[in-house]
Amino acid sequence: MKTLTAMLLRSALVFALTAGLAQDCAAQSFADLLGQITAAGKTSGDATLKSLGGTLTTKAQSLNTSLAGNTGAQGLLQNGLSSLLSGNGANSLGTFAKLSAAKLTPEQTKLAKEVGNVGSAYIVQKNFSSLEGAQGDVAQIVNSLRKGTPTAAIPSIQNVAQNAKLTPAQKEVATSLVNQYVPGAKKVGDLLGGGLKSFPGFGK
């Protein structure tokens, strides 16, 4: 009996140590991710991107702390940030949307939407700031998202999505941007004059 008890205690201790190590690794991984986003903003030479990166990391850290114990939501947050950092803006936008729609507390939902908006602004600035003829619209989108008023950006999102000089990668990001901030296929079609298929390069 004593031997069995000792074995159970050792197993429990090993499990606790393993779980603690896993949590420490996850925390370190998230901290590294935030550090990389901050560094990317600083080295980009884009003052707006640098500012957005700083705001994003601060809000993401607050949200991650608030989500302690909710590994599913924390995973979405980390995946969204990882996609943003790797240049997969379309996937990042979709992940932020899923996080904002998850079952969270009111305060967590507020933080999730703030992270989603600032993250989206970061993606817009990174992907479209040099798009010919779109600087004014990009600035409008970024400013509206930073303020938490994405509906004010809809006309500018339309203009960017219709830009004939979009690359395939930019078209993908533009489509995700429309899907996130103009929800509902019918609304997209009404607001954007027939939907994405009417845009140059879309629906092909």
KAGIQUI-V288132 format. One record per backbone hydrogen bond with DSSP energy under -1.0 kcal/mol. CO is the residue of the C=O (numbers start at 1). NH is the residue of the N-H. E is the energy in kcal/mol with one decimal. If there is no record, write none. Layout:
# KAGIQUI-V288132
((CO	NH	E) (CO	NH	E))
This chain:
# KAGIQUI-V288132
((1	5	-2.6) (2	6	-2.5) (3	7	-2.2) (4	8	-2.4) (5	9	-2.3) (6	10	-2.4) (7	11	-2.4) (8	12	-2.5) (9	13	-2.3) (10	14	-2.6) (11	15	-2.5) (12	16	-2.4) (13	17	-2.6) (14	18	-2.6) (15	19	-2.8) (16	20	-2.4) (17	21	-2.3) (18	22	-2.4) (19	23	-2.2) (20	24	-2.3) (21	25	-2.5) (22	26	-2.4) (23	27	-2.5) (24	28	-2.5) (25	29	-2.7) (26	30	-2.4) (27	31	-2.4) (28	32	-2.5) (29	33	-2.1) (30	34	-2.4) (31	35	-2.2) (32	36	-2.2) (33	37	-1.9) (34	38	-2.3) (35	39	-2.4) (36	40	-2.5) (37	41	-1.9) (38	42	-1.8) (39	43	-2.2) (46	50	-2.3) (47	51	-2.2) (48	52	-2.6) (49	53	-2.5) (50	54	-1.9) (51	55	-2.2) (52	56	-2.8) (53	57	-2.2) (54	58	-1.7) (55	59	-2.4) (56	60	-2.8) (57	61	-2.1) (58	62	-1.8) (59	63	-2.4) (60	64	-2.7) (61	65	-2.1) (62	66	-2.1) (63	67	-1.8) (65	68	-1.4) (67	70	-3.0) (69	71	-1.0) (70	74	-2.3) (71	75	-2.2) (72	76	-1.8) (73	77	-2.3) (74	78	-2.5) (75	79	-2.6) (76	80	-2.6) (77	81	-2.1) (78	82	-2.6) (79	83	-2.5) (80	84	-1.9) (81	85	-2.4) (82	86	-2.1) (83	88	-2.2) (87	89	-1.5) (88	92	-2.0) (89	93	-2.5) (90	94	-1.9) (91	95	-2.3) (92	96	-2.4) (93	97	-1.8) (94	98	-1.8) (95	99	-2.2) (96	100	-2.2) (97	101	-1.4) (99	102	-1.0) (102	104	-1.3) (105	109	-2.9) (106	110	-2.1) (107	111	-2.2) (108	112	-2.8) (109	113	-2.3) (110	114	-2.0) (111	115	-2.7) (112	116	-2.5) (113	117	-2.7) (114	118	-2.6) (115	119	-2.9) (116	120	-2.3) (117	121	-2.3) (118	122	-2.3) (119	123	-2.2) (120	124	-2.7) (121	125	-2.6) (122	126	-2.5) (123	127	-2.4) (124	128	-2.6) (125	129	-1.4) (128	131	-1.8) (131	134	-2.1) (134	138	-2.9) (135	139	-2.4) (136	140	-1.9) (137	141	-2.5) (138	142	-2.8) (139	143	-2.6) (140	144	-2.4) (141	145	-2.5) (142	146	-2.3) (143	147	-1.7) (144	149	-2.8) (149	152	-1.4) (150	153	-1.6) (151	154	-1.2) (153	157	-2.7) (154	158	-2.4) (155	159	-2.0) (156	160	-2.5) (157	161	-2.5) (158	162	-1.5) (160	163	-1.1) (163	166	-1.3) (167	171	-2.5) (168	172	-1.7) (169	173	-1.8) (170	174	-2.8) (171	175	-2.5) (172	176	-2.0) (173	177	-2.4) (174	178	-2.4) (175	179	-2.6) (176	180	-2.1) (177	181	-2.4) (178	182	-2.2) (184	188	-2.2) (185	189	-2.3) (186	190	-2.5) (187	191	-2.9) (188	192	-2.3) (189	194	-3.4) (195	198	-1.6) (196	199	-1.8) (199	202	-1.7))
